[in-house]
């Protein structure tokens, strides 16, 4: 059974994708949404905490990589806009 933190992290990741989909489909803005990046990264961080608490090393390392990649994508997207 999934823990509350894992569920919260996955919900945040899904919400982040919904935000990105909204910007792409409805608003026709195809650039990477910084709101998406923030929500997605927060979801990954919560998943890291959950995996750390359950001593699931492989999962927290993979989520750490996903969080770092999302953060870097947001950083470079922001840098390209300025």
C-alpha positions as a Python dict, from the first residue, in 0.01 Angstrom:
ca = {
    (1, 'X'): (0, 0, 0),
    (2, 'X'): (129, 345, -90),
    (3, 'X'): (210, 588, 186),
    (4, 'X'): (49, 930, 216),
    (5, 'X'): (369, 1104, 107),
    (6, 'X'): (402, 893, -206),
    (7, 'X'): (40, 964, -294),
    (8, 'X'): (87, 1338, -237),
    (9, 'X'): (403, 1340, -449),
    (10, 'X'): (231, 1163, -737),
    (11, 'X'): (-71, 1395, -714),
    (12, 'X'): (161, 1696, -739),
    (13, 'X'): (335, 1550, -1042),
    (14, 'X'): (-1, 1489, -1211),
    (15, 'X'): (-116, 1843, -1126),
    (16, 'X'): (209, 1975, -1275),
    (17, 'X'): (140, 1791, -1599),
    (18, 'X'): (-216, 1926, -1605),
    (19, 'X'): (-75, 2280, -1571),
    (20, 'X'): (168, 2218, -1857),
    (21, 'X'): (-110, 2070, -2071),
    (22, 'X'): (-329, 2374, -2000),
    (23, 'X'): (-56, 2615, -2111),
    (24, 'X'): (14, 2410, -2425),
    (25, 'X'): (-339, 2323, -2539),
    (26, 'X'): (-558, 2606, -2411),
    (27, 'X'): (-322, 2904, -2408),
    (28, 'X'): (-106, 2785, -2701),
    (29, 'X'): (214, 2860, -2510),
    (30, 'X'): (450, 2577, -2593),
    (31, 'X'): (744, 2689, -2382),
    (32, 'X'): (813, 2499, -2062),
    (33, 'X'): (591, 2639, -1786),
    (34, 'X'): (786, 2738, -1476),
    (35, 'X'): (477, 2651, -1268),
    (36, 'X'): (498, 2298, -1410),
    (37, 'X'): (865, 2275, -1320),
    (38, 'X'): (805, 2396, -964),
    (39, 'X'): (511, 2163, -899),
    (40, 'X'): (685, 1865, -1064),
    (41, 'X'): (1007, 1923, -871),
    (42, 'X'): (815, 1953, -543),
    (43, 'X'): (639, 1625, -619),
    (44, 'X'): (974, 1458, -684),
    (45, 'X'): (1117, 1594, -358),
    (46, 'X'): (821, 1453, -166),
    (47, 'X'): (876, 1117, -336),
    (48, 'X'): (1243, 1135, -237),
    (49, 'X'): (1146, 1192, 127),
    (50, 'X'): (901, 901, 116),
    (51, 'X'): (1154, 665, -41),
    (52, 'X'): (1420, 775, 209),
    (53, 'X'): (1182, 704, 499),
    (54, 'X'): (1109, 356, 364),
    (55, 'X'): (1480, 286, 290),
    (56, 'X'): (1406, 238, -79),
    (57, 'X'): (1743, 361, -206),
    (58, 'X'): (1692, 290, -574),
    (59, 'X'): (1366, 484, -582),
    (60, 'X'): (1495, 792, -397),
    (61, 'X'): (1803, 808, -620),
    (62, 'X'): (1587, 789, -934),
    (63, 'X'): (1353, 1056, -799),
    (64, 'X'): (1653, 1272, -709),
    (65, 'X'): (1772, 1247, -1069),
    (66, 'X'): (1421, 1340, -1193),
    (67, 'X'): (1409, 1639, -956),
    (68, 'X'): (1752, 1764, -1063),
    (69, 'X'): (1667, 1726, -1433),
    (70, 'X'): (1336, 1912, -1383),
    (71, 'X'): (1510, 2189, -1189),
    (72, 'X'): (1778, 2226, -1458),
    (73, 'X'): (1514, 2233, -1734),
    (74, 'X'): (1333, 2511, -1547),
    (75, 'X'): (1654, 2700, -1486),
    (76, 'X'): (1755, 2696, -1851),
    (77, 'X'): (1399, 2775, -1965),
    (78, 'X'): (1396, 3079, -1737),
    (79, 'X'): (1744, 3181, -1851),
    (80, 'X'): (1637, 3161, -2219),
    (81, 'X'): (1343, 3396, -2152),
    (82, 'X'): (1557, 3677, -2013),
}
